[in-house]
């Protein structure tokens, strides 16, 4: 689960408790660890939200949830989640180009002979598990359904754009129909939760060479969740 929550903002960030409709933006990236025949490891993009999800009502918390097969959307092995969260203040967006890294976890975690754990975070992620603005590459290789690099019809690795474009209120209209749930916290603040439907890696073997857009659809089985809280987003982007 990806989450942007204003309650995590330090006291020196002077902000109203709730943000107006369309002023909180959320997205995430699912990474898959791949080890080649030479034993060299690297991160691939298993799936991601290719657009922003916005709050449709005034809210202080914006959450995204999604589901994935019990064995992992891109096969068994190590996964990690990159949380993307933006907040609008006046006429400017803050934090949207910063990623918070979850660390890695094994799926399914039932093997007696687990593979070696990842030795590094995705490109751009620092020791604090944060990828500051401008630190991530524009594109990264895509994983196929077996956790290996996806190839196009010519046998070349397929890459995809990592970050969505900068959030704008106009784009919120395209995500307005996503399943949403609203709850009220003890302090009266509104929590908006959006169910993100993903279809895992694309079958890209017949796609033209070049950067591919990962698409969304429905995934069955168990829920993949990860809570990430965003500290004062205006501080993290500087």
PAVO-922303 format. One line per 8 residues: number of its first residue (from 1); their letters; for each residue x, y, z of C-alpha. Coordinates in nm, 2 decimals, decimal comma, padded with zeros to 4 digits. Layout:
NUM	a	X:Y:Z  ...
***
This chain:
1	xxxxxxxx	00,00:00,00:00,00  00,13:00,34:-00,10  00,03:00,63:00,12  00,07:01,00:00,15  -00,03:01,13:00,50  -00,02:01,48:00,63  -00,01:01,36:00,99  00,35:01,26:00,92
9	xxxxxxxx	00,45:01,62:00,84  00,69:01,77:01,10  00,56:02,05:01,32  00,77:02,31:01,15  00,58:02,25:00,82  00,29:02,50:00,86  00,01:02,35:00,65  -00,37:02,31:00,68
17	xxxxxxxx	-00,47:01,97:00,80  -00,67:01,87:00,49  -00,58:01,93:00,12  -00,84:02,03:-00,13  -00,98:01,78:-00,39  -00,71:01,70:-00,65  -00,43:01,83:-00,42  -00,29:01,49:-00,31
25	xxxxxxxx	-00,13:01,27:-00,58  -00,02:00,91:-00,53  00,16:00,64:-00,74  00,40:00,35:-00,70  00,66:00,14:-00,88  00,69:-00,24:-00,82  01,06:-00,35:-00,86  01,18:-00,71:-00,92
33	xxxxxxxx	01,54:-00,83:-00,84  01,70:-01,02:-01,13  02,03:-01,22:-01,12  02,18:-01,32:-01,45  02,38:-01,63:-01,54  02,71:-01,46:-01,43  02,56:-01,39:-01,09  02,52:-01,01:-01,14
41	xxxxxxxx	02,20:-00,87:-00,99  01,99:-00,57:-01,10  01,64:-00,43:-01,05  01,38:-00,45:-01,32  01,04:-00,28:-01,34  00,77:-00,54:-01,27  00,48:-00,29:-01,29  00,39:00,06:-01,20
49	xxxxxxxx	00,11:00,31:-01,20  00,14:00,50:-01,53  -00,07:00,79:-01,41  -00,13:00,97:-01,08  -00,42:00,90:-00,85  -00,57:01,21:-00,69  -00,80:01,27:-00,39  -01,16:01,34:-00,50
57	xxxxxxxx	-01,26:01,49:-00,17  -01,08:01,71:00,08  -00,86:01,47:00,27  -00,55:01,45:00,49  -00,45:01,09:00,38  -00,44:00,94:00,04  -00,38:00,56:00,01  -00,33:00,32:-00,28
65	xxxxxxxx	-00,39:-00,05:-00,25  -00,33:-00,32:-00,50  -00,34:-00,70:-00,54  -00,08:-00,94:-00,68  -00,05:-01,32:-00,71  00,08:-01,50:-00,40  00,39:-01,59:-00,58  00,46:-01,24:-00,71
73	xxxxxxxx	00,34:-01,06:-01,02  00,67:-01,13:-01,19  00,75:-01,48:-01,05  00,91:-01,57:-00,72  01,20:-01,37:-00,58  01,27:-01,04:-00,42  01,05:-00,74:-00,47  01,05:-00,38:-00,36
81	xxxxxxxx	00,80:-00,09:-00,37  00,88:00,27:-00,46  00,63:00,51:-00,32  00,55:00,83:-00,51  00,35:01,11:-00,34  00,29:01,47:-00,43  00,11:01,75:-00,26  -00,02:02,08:-00,41
89	xxxxxxxx	00,03:02,40:-00,21  -00,10:02,71:-00,37  -00,02:02,66:-00,74  00,29:02,44:-00,70  00,33:02,06:-00,66  00,59:01,93:-00,42  00,74:01,59:-00,36  00,61:01,42:-00,67
97	xxxxxxxx	00,96:01,36:-00,82  01,09:01,20:-00,50  01,06:00,83:-00,44  01,06:00,65:-00,10  01,20:00,29:-00,11  01,05:00,01:00,09  01,35:-00,22:00,10  01,32:-00,57:-00,04
105	xxxxxxxx	01,11:-00,87:00,06  01,08:-01,22:-00,07  00,77:-01,35:-00,24  00,66:-01,62:-00,17  00,84:-01,63:00,16  00,81:-02,01:00,20  01,13:-02,14:00,04  01,38:-02,33:00,24
113	xxxxxxxx	01,65:-02,23:-00,02  01,58:-01,87:-00,06  01,79:-01,69:-00,33  02,05:-01,44:-00,23  01,91:-01,11:-00,11  01,95:-00,79:-00,33  02,29:-00,63:-00,27  02,17:-00,28:-00,37
121	xxxxxxxx	01,87:-00,05:-00,39  01,73:00,07:-00,73  01,93:00,34:-00,91  01,90:00,68:-00,74  01,80:00,55:-00,39  02,03:00,67:-00,12  02,13:00,53:00,22  01,81:00,68:00,37
129	xxxxxxxx	01,59:00,48:00,13  01,50:00,79:-00,06  01,55:00,88:-00,43  01,58:01,26:-00,43  01,45:01,46:-00,72  01,66:01,41:-01,03  01,84:01,11:-00,90  01,65:00,83:-01,08
137	xxxxxxxx	01,71:00,74:-01,45  01,44:00,83:-01,70  01,38:00,47:-01,80  01,46:00,12:-01,67  01,44:-00,24:-01,81  01,11:-00,42:-01,78  01,06:-00,76:-01,62  00,86:-01,04:-01,80
145	xxxxxxxx	00,62:-01,26:-01,61  00,91:-01,49:-01,50  01,12:-01,21:-01,36  01,36:-01,20:-01,65  01,44:-00,89:-01,87  01,16:-00,85:-02,13  01,27:-00,85:-02,49  01,11:-00,70:-02,80
153	xxxxxxxx	01,06:-00,88:-03,13  01,42:-00,82:-03,22  01,56:-00,96:-02,90  01,64:-00,62:-02,75  01,56:-00,53:-02,38  01,25:-00,33:-02,34  01,25:-00,03:-02,11  00,98:00,18:-01,96
161	xxxxxxxx	00,95:00,54:-01,82  00,98:00,54:-01,44  00,81:00,85:-01,32  00,47:00,97:-01,45  00,46:01,32:-01,59  00,43:01,60:-01,33  00,08:01,58:-01,17  -00,19:01,83:-01,29
169	xxxxxxxx	-00,55:01,86:-01,19  -00,66:01,78:-01,54  -00,52:01,43:-01,52  -00,73:01,35:-01,22  -01,03:01,31:-01,44  -00,88:01,00:-01,60  -00,86:00,82:-01,27  -01,19:00,94:-01,12
177	xxxxxxxx	-01,36:00,60:-01,18  -01,11:00,39:-00,98  -01,28:00,21:-00,68  -01,25:00,43:-00,38  -01,33:00,40:-00,01  -01,36:00,68:00,24  -01,32:00,66:00,62  -01,30:00,91:00,90
185	xxxxxxxx	-01,01:00,91:01,15  -01,07:00,97:01,52  -00,96:01,33:01,48  -01,23:01,38:01,21  -00,98:01,38:00,91  -01,09:01,21:00,59  -00,89:00,91:00,46  -00,94:00,83:00,09
193	xxxxxxxx	-00,83:00,48:-00,03  -00,81:00,39:-00,40  -00,80:00,04:-00,53  -00,54:00,03:-00,81  -00,59:-00,25:-01,06  -00,27:-00,38:-01,22  -00,22:-00,66:-01,47  00,15:-00,73:-01,42
201	xxxxxxxx	00,41:-00,72:-01,68  00,31:-00,69:-02,05  00,38:-00,96:-02,30  00,62:-00,74:-02,50  00,78:-00,99:-02,73  00,60:-00,86:-03,03  00,61:-00,49:-02,94  00,83:-00,25:-03,13
209	xxxxxxxx	01,17:-00,18:-02,99  01,19:00,11:-02,74  01,02:00,23:-02,43  00,69:00,07:-02,35  00,41:00,19:-02,13  00,30:-00,06:-01,87  -00,07:-00,09:-01,85  -00,32:-00,17:-01,58
217	xxxxxxxx	-00,58:-00,44:-01,55  -00,71:-00,69:-01,29  -00,49:-00,91:-01,09  -00,62:-01,20:-00,88  -00,49:-01,35:-00,55  -00,34:-01,22:-00,24  -00,28:-00,86:-00,15  00,06:-00,69:-00,17
225	xxxxxxxx	00,08:-00,41:00,07  00,34:-00,17:00,20  00,28:00,14:00,41  00,49:00,44:00,33  00,46:00,77:00,51  00,58:01,09:00,34  00,76:01,34:00,56  00,72:01,71:00,47
233	xxxxxx	00,72:01,68:00,10  00,84:02,04:00,04  01,15:01,97:00,24  01,23:01,64:00,06  01,25:01,80:-00,28  01,51:02,04:-00,19
***
